[in-house]
Amino acid sequence: MKIIKDPVHGYIEVTPPVLEVLDSPSLQRLRYVRQLGFSYLVYPGSNHTRFEHSLGTMYLSDIMARQLMLTDEERELVTTAALIHDIGHGPFSHAVEPVMEEISGRTHHDTVWLLEDHDLLEILEKYGIDTRETRTILQGSHRLSEILHGDLDVDRMDYLLRDAHYTGVPYGTVDAHRLIRNTTISDGHIAIQEGGINAAESLLIARTLMRPSVYFHHVSRIAEMMFSAAVREHLSRGEASDQAAFMRLDDTGALQSLLHSESDVVRNLAEGIYFRRLYKRALYIGRDQVNIASLMKETPPRRSNEIASRIADTAGIDHHEVLVDFPEFPHSMSIQVKVQNRNRLISLEELSPLVTTLNETRKGQWRLGVYTLPEHVTIVGAAARELLHVRPLSTQHRLRL
């Protein structure tokens, strides 16, 4: 048994199977992939990695498995899945995900990453850990998947606590241990007892407040858009094998590849990130100023580069000098979380009016961004307003920009 000191959870006990998985190349690579992508450009302390998060998620999944009184075999399956759940992440985590999906049709959730990892498969086989069941947990189709894939899962518990710790933002406070202690299995689903309602509410509040301040901070989004544009252009010049290899690089390797690209456009975008010479907001609007339904129908997020090209043409500048950030409209937080109340199940929304309020707040946090070089902000902003048919902002809906 080995002990690892974690700054968020304290001392974490690591068994021999877990230690071997941690020492595998796929897990060690996660030491060099930042958990929050480009948030370090906003919060200098947010340099924590996917490795730390994976270890913390495993730790919390083990506590929950014990709380649910799972068998030793089930507990081993859950903790193994928790430990390897992020091995599919590309460089800078979610920043490269859209490009990864465009190129390979995969996301970081795809269990093909595990099937292709012979080192990991060998370790799992060595310790008799069922690979098929591990994959079904990762896919979300196993009866125990809700421990990792749900509105109150241990994955979220860890990253909210960890991200708040390293950014210094005080909104990610979650009483994970109280929440887990009030977790039970009812009718084959993860449920919380009445004593865990406040802890569940605090997690949903943390998720809501961390979105604009950390996960969707405009500076992070601008850097992500610049990185995605650079990667897309860089990979368009290479073979499919080169594209696949790029997605397995770590942060440093990816950025260095872009900085030494043959393309001037790619190098300029990469240098802008490296030296923090970022694009600026020419337009930054909420749902009240644009027809979201019509815009998504005509120009879905995957075609945001087409909107950018049209704006650039109108403004009379090069296409790569305009980036359009059209994030997916936030889904309502699920009400499938149930509360065990005297042997019957009640939706959390019925007991907590906060859920409805928080879902409305999330919708109000949505922003469409158009970014460009500082010298083009005025002309690009005017072109974007014209092409996107932006409505004037009324006094009662003024946004803080």
Buried (B, 14 or more C-beta within 10 A) or exposed (E): EEEBEBEBBEEBEBBEBBEBBBEBEBBEBBEBBBBBBBBBBBBEEBEBBBBBBBBBBBBBBBBBBEBBEBEEEBBBBBBBBBBBBBBBBBBBBBBBBBBBBEBBEBBBBBBEBBEBBEBBBEBBEEBEBBBEBBBBBBBEEBEBBBBBBBBBBBBBBBBBBBBBBBBEBEBBBBBBBBBBBBBBBBEEBBBBBEEBBEBBBBBBBBBBBBBBBBBBBBBBBBBBBBBBBBBBBBBEEEEEEEBBEBBBBBBEBBBEBBBEBEBEBBBBBBBBBEEEEBBBBBBBBBBBBBBBEEBEEEBEBEEBBEBBBBBBBBBEBEBBBBBBBBEEBBEEBBBBBBBBBEEEEBBBBEBBEBBEEBBEBBBBBBBBBBBBBEEBBEBBBBBBBEBBEBEEBEEEEEEEE
